[in-house]
């Protein structure tokens, strides 16, 4: 048996890490455009910049407005841009088991669309 030196251990570690990374499946990027509505959804940095501007309502306020229109559980929330400005796109599982999508104006807090 041959003793391993520091260089051999370092080379083996780099090889194993590279092999492990290559074996991971490649995931497609998160869709920025919602399919049917044409909204452009914001990434993490854009969401942070919008929220720090102080112009947007809290997500909890948008969810409260949406639940008045469609009682149920919000299962997904995204901050997107519409032609009129920022909107929250909320996916709601209604109490009757149907899934709906509500769009809430992120500045005013009013529901501006639903499907």
Steps between C-alpha positions, in 0.01 A plus 500: 500500500630843408470789747302796368663840516326834535499560126345161434225558755426846360484365145274215606268742685473729197428201277228367729334841535504553124352154445224562754409832343491350151266224617236744630208550260485834326182685591341748263490858625189618684252635245491879514194534279172354619369297209153635432504844657820644353630632831874521547577365847784652697807317625627525858708815447221679315245406770731632771554828314124546450419424863770735629358782290211525746235524227363146529242369741591202718433154358271429797282794397478367144406155631229656720354680196509180296324296769210746494451412132582127521506338845759226526871440544767686308738233371730724294580870491717682249587864447482584130482801271194573292456771239348714778770433763586244766244233590483202731391185316341270759402139438213408731360159589134583562293327765305314231827345372539719191824680427485863398749773422441850630696809405529770765638848430818516710469875558126548563409157638196450279421180311544580132444161343412138556486169315 
